[in-house]
Amino acid sequence: MRSFVQCFSRLIPLLALFLGSAVATSDAQWIVDPRVDRMVQRGIDQIYNFEFSAAESTFAEVIRAQPDHPAGHFFRAMIQWERIISNFDDESDDEKLYEMLEVVVEMCERRLEKEPNDVTALFFKGGAVGFRGRLRANRGKWVGAANDGLVALPLVRKAYELEPTNYDVLLGIGIYNYYASVIPDKYPIVKPVMVFFPGGDRVKGLEQLRQASQNAKYARVEATYFLMQNYFMFEKDFPKALELARSLNRTYPNNPIFHRYLGRCLISTGALGEAEMIFADIYRRYSSKQTGYDRYDGREATYYLGRAEYQAGRLDAALKKLYECDDICRGLDKEGPSGFMALANLMIGLIYDLQGRRTPAIGQYKKVLMMPEYERSHEEAKRYLDKPFKR
């Protein structure tokens, strides 16, 4: 049973991406009133730009205009979802999101009792259950998350069968096709579980995401985000990822996820000077407690800024930032040291060697060997335990 749950721990986020993303952007096309339709689009933009108060007002207006339509209720829940993931360590608002999603589920079930092929109800019920499963998976509640995935998947697939030419719907199908192909290769433990689900197609999924990114009316931003993420993480096509990251950050400058990806893409394409400016801006926003910029942003920013100071030869400044990164890691890395902690401590050891401080350097290398290995961190630590590091 435990191995089955562990498999689902990898699989549920994949299903939730398909279920949640398909719903979160598709149904607005079935809002007949153009005024309400424009409000929904404005509210979605406000969510992406982390303008939560404005989005609350917008979707409250949508609900007043169409109280029996699930769109307004669902997107209000998505504001709560973004609030949770932007302050992920705080679980105090989880129950509120579950309650908001349950309102959507009950509303959709009433519609399905009257019309079983109601595409709107199928999408929003599937999406609400999918996001519930996604939060449960993020909180380690794997059995409940697995059950949500199994309930939601048939709902969304049925909706796709009823609306197969919809580019917004194509986002969810593209996400599923891509990840159902990629994830089992990256995490082989998932493969036995995938026999219960439709197979994926990496090439087809990527093309479907590209089409949705270019042609979808409401899903364009979400499709662009996943396309960028896939180019960066799995395809390793960093120039394409950078192009999309620039576009997203330019349109939604207050979105910390898009902001961080821009910095990562710049690092990966060798644009180190520009990357340093981006991470300095992220660090400034983190320090000033701007909405959405939390300790995860601070951890990443301090690491890359420390690395930039090191590369520029400003070793004392580098140590200050890397120790700040280590301190943030100690508060975040509840399940063991992260890659940021391991690599920051390795770099601290290198700096101590460059400063002729061999004893603390050795202490750092030994510390790194007690952490999980990231990017050859153990190999490097062993090498410089035997012989001091020199540029």
Summary of the structure (lengths in Angstrom):
residues: 391
radius of gyration: 22.6
end to end distance: 51.0
largest distance: 77.1
contacts: 1381
relative contact order: 0.08
helix: 79%
strand: 0%
